[in-house]
Amino acid sequence: MKKILGIIQPGRIGDIVISLPIMKYYYDQYFRVVLPVAAPFIPFLTAAVDYVQFIPIRHSTLADTANWHSDAKNILNDFDCNKTFDLLFNMTGTDKASGEWKASGLKFDEYRYKICDVPFKEKWNLQINRNERREQELYDKMIKQDKYVVYQFNGTGFRRQIQIENNGNFQLLEINPVTNNPFDWIKILEGASKLILIDSLFANIVEQLNIPNKKFFLLRSPDIMTPTLKNEWTIL
């Protein structure tokens, strides 16, 4: 019988993507992995990830962290987990977990893997079940020129914009909510001549799938809160 691993991972899809290789690592060790997550995320996460059981949670925003955390713990209590990792820690937190992270001197993603006892190199072993039909449909809908630049200036509660020089030889394509599945963008991201992305879900996907385009990363947070990048990016 499989052991059960519960993960408490607050936050947005970008945070979940960073943690997915942790879940795959334990799945491969014959764990059943359970993750409470905001209900709107479940359809596309379930389609893309077959090694995690996603359970809907009522409170889904960082602004409601206290209730979110309580709800997630209550959900996992029902599963009688053999092991649970609570990944709630942050820069402004005064709780023990946040204090231990800040004292470690590690970036948040490094520390996340450390407390889960997973080799940090696994972060770049992101496993996604891609839907080629949906990716191609979005590609055909959005791409109008052979050469194109993909950019993203807006994130959750954040915007940073830069000037993009274009001599007319490139299509400029902004990431926007034209699909309810962010993984539909992977083919477009792979084919871009250049990527200009804020610290976000899409930057995490590109980094963790090791997509080798020319890439520009727009900072949004202090270094300790910026994901570790091993692939070649120009940091702006």
N, C-alpha and C positions, 0 to 999 in steps of 0.2 A: 504494500500500500504506500502511495506517495506521501511524503511529508508535505506540510503546507507552510509556505512562506507568505507572510503578509507584509505589504509595503505601504507606508504612509508617505505619500509624495504630494505635498501641497503645491499649488501653483498652476501654471499654464502648460500648454502642450509642449513648448520648448523645454521646460523642466522635465516633463515626462519622457521626451525623446532622449535627453541626456541619460536618464535612468534606465531606459529599456535594455541596454546591454547587461546591466546588473541583473535584471529579471531573467534574461536569456541564459546567463551564466548559471543561475540556480535551477532554472528549468532543465538545463543539460545535466545537472546533478540529481535529477529525478525529484524535483520539488514541483508541487502544484503552486503556482504563483498567483496571488490575489491582490488586486489593486483597486481600492475605492477611487472613483473618478467622477467628474462632473458628467451628468447624464448626456448632454449634447455631444460630448466627445466619443461616446461609446460606439456608435455605428462605424465611423471611419477607423477607430483604433482596432475594433474587432476584425474589420476587413483586412487590416494591414499586419496585425500581430496575432499569431495563433499560439503563443507560448505564455500568455497572461490571461487570467480571468478578470474582466473588468466589471466592477459592481457600481451601480449608480449611487451617487451621494447627493444629498439635498442641497447643502451649502457648497458653493463652487467658486467663490471669489476670495482673493487674498484679503479683501477688506473684511471678510467674515471669518478670519482665521480661527478664532476660538471655537465657534460652532462647527466649522469645517473639520477641525482636528478632532473634536469630540465625536462627531458623526463617524469619521473614518475609524476611530478606535472602536466604537460600538459595533460597526460592521464587522471588523476583523475578530472581535470577541466571539461572534457567532460562528466563526470558522475554526475556533480552537487551534490556532496556528502553533506549529512547532517552533517557529522563529519569526520575529517581527523586526523590521527596520523602520524607525521613525526618522524621516528626513526633514522634519520641520526645524530649521534654524535659520537665522537671518541677521543682517548687519545691525539692526536696531533692537533686536531681542535682548532682554535681560535675564532670560531663563538659562538654566544650566547648559542645555545643548548648544545654544547660541554662543555662550561664553567659551565653551570648550572648542568650538570651531574657530572663533576669533583668536584664541590662544595658540591654536595649532600653526598659524601662519600659512595654511594651505588655501588655495583657491577653493571655491565652494564645490566645484565638480570633483577635484582631487579628494577633498575631505569626504564627500558623499561615497565615493568608491572605497575609501579607507575604512569608514565605519561599517560598511557592508562586507568588508573583507574580500573584495574583488580586485584583481589586478587592474590598474588604471588603464593599461593598454587595451582592455576590453571595450573601452568607450568607443573606439573606432571599429568595432565589430557589430555595427548596427544591422539588425536583420529585419527587413521590411518585405512583406508580400505585396509586390507591386501589381497594380491593375493596368496592364498595357493598353487595354481598350480605352479606359477613362483618360489615361495620360495622353494617348494619341488624339482623342477627341478635343481635349483642352489645347493641345499643341496646334491642331488644325484651326481651332477657333481663334487663337491669340496671335499666332506667328504669321506675319505678312511678308517678311523679308528673310533671305538666307542668313544675313548677319544681323544679330540683335543683341541688345544689352538689357539685362534684367536688373531692376533696382527695387529697393524697398526702403522707404523713409518713415513709414508709420508702423508702430508696434502698439502693444497694449499699454495705454497710458503714457506713450512716449512718441515723440517725433524728432527726427533730425534730418535735415535736408542739406545737400551739397549741389553745386552746379555741375552738370554733366555736359561736357563738350561733345558736340556731335556735328560732323561735317555733312550729314545727310546720308551717309553710307550705311548707317545702322538704324534699325528700328529700336526705339526706346519703349520698353515694356515695364510698367509698374505692377508689382504684385498687388492684387486686390481680391476681395472675396467673391470671385465669380464661380467658385465651386465650394461645396460643403466638405470636401476632403482635401486637406493641404498636401497630401502625398501625390495628388494628381499633377502637381507642378514639377515632379522630378525630371521627366523627359525634357521639359522646357529649361530647367536649370542646367541639365547636362549639356544642352546644345548651345548655350549662350556664349557669345564671344567674350563677354565680361559680366561679372556679377558685382553689384554694389548693394550690400545688405547691412541693415542695422543688426545689432546683437538681438537675435530673434530665433523663432522656430526654424525659419528657412536657412539661416546661417548655420544652425546646428545640424540640419539635415545635410547640407553641403559638406560641412566639416566631417561629420561622422560617417558619411558614405564615401569620403575621400574623392569627391568630384574635382577634377584637376583643372578647372577653368582658371582664367585670370580673375583674381578675387580681391575685393576691397571690403573691409570690415569697419563699420561705423560704430564707434564706442558709445555706450550709454551708461556705464557704471564704473565704479572704482575697480582697480585691477583684481582684487580678491573676489569680486562678483562677476568678472568677465570669464567666460568659458576658456579653458585651455585650448589653444590652437596649435596643432602640429603641422598642418598643411600650410602651403604658402599663401599668405594673405598680406595685402598692404593695409596697415592699420591707420585709420583716419580719426 
